[in-house]
Amino acid sequence: MPPSIDVLAALLAAAIRLSGLPAMDVRDLPPVSQLTRTELNQVVCSSAPVRCAGLMAAFDTQRYRIVVDAKLDFDDPEDASFLVHEIVHVLQFRNMGSVAFTSCTAVLESEEQAYAAQNAYLGLHGRQGRYGGMLRFSRCRTH
């Protein structure tokens, strides 16, 4: 079941507070599309679905929508944290446009900010889950 407007408003407020990004109206959020695992893999990683094995949600800038695994329960803080992460990407996109997602460095910076907000959200709900650890090993090529 898609998140209600009340759930989206609460998650948007959390994403704004935890990321420090400029606010937006909940009505301007992109639609949230729930997809099966197979559909999610096809939409996000059509060329290499195996790379999406742990993916739970993604912000689709081309279609201005958030796609999520249909099994997510937004009443569960752990599951809701994935939507907080993607809402941070929406805020970044609205604030900086596609520039936030075009270079390797920009992508790493946007992911760091989104994971920091996601992990802070989890902490506020007494959860120990930590996401984004792989960013420590991510490097951009320098010429």
Rosetta blueprint (number, residue, H / E / L):
1 M L
2 P L
3 P L
4 S L
5 I H
6 D H
7 V H
8 L H
9 A H
10 A H
11 L H
12 L H
13 A H
14 A H
15 A H
16 I H
17 R H
18 L H
19 S H
20 G L
21 L L
22 P L
23 A L
24 M L
25 D L
26 V H
27 R H
28 D H
29 L L
30 P L
31 P L
32 V E
33 S E
34 Q E
35 L E
36 T L
37 R H
38 T H
39 E H
40 L H
41 N H
42 Q H
43 V H
44 V H
45 C L
46 S L
47 S L
48 A L
49 P H
50 V H
51 R H
52 C H
53 A L
54 G L
55 L L
56 M L
57 A E
58 A E
59 F E
60 D E
61 T L
62 Q L
63 R L
64 Y L
65 R E
66 I E
67 V E
68 V E
69 D E
70 A L
71 K L
72 L L
73 D L
74 F L
75 D L
76 D L
77 P H
78 E H
79 D H
80 A H
81 S H
82 F H
83 L H
84 V H
85 H H
86 E H
87 I H
88 V H
89 H H
90 V H
91 L H
92 Q H
93 F H
94 R H
95 N H
96 M H
97 G H
98 S H
99 V H
100 A H
101 F H
102 T L
103 S L
104 C H
105 T H
106 A H
107 V H
108 L H
109 E H
110 S H
111 E H
112 E H
113 Q H
114 A H
115 Y H
116 A H
117 A H
118 Q H
119 N H
120 A H
121 Y H
122 L H
123 G H
124 L H
125 H L
126 G L
127 R L
128 Q L
129 G L
130 R L
131 Y L
132 G L
133 G H
134 M H
135 L H
136 R H
137 F H
138 S L
139 R L
140 C L
141 R L
142 T L
143 H L
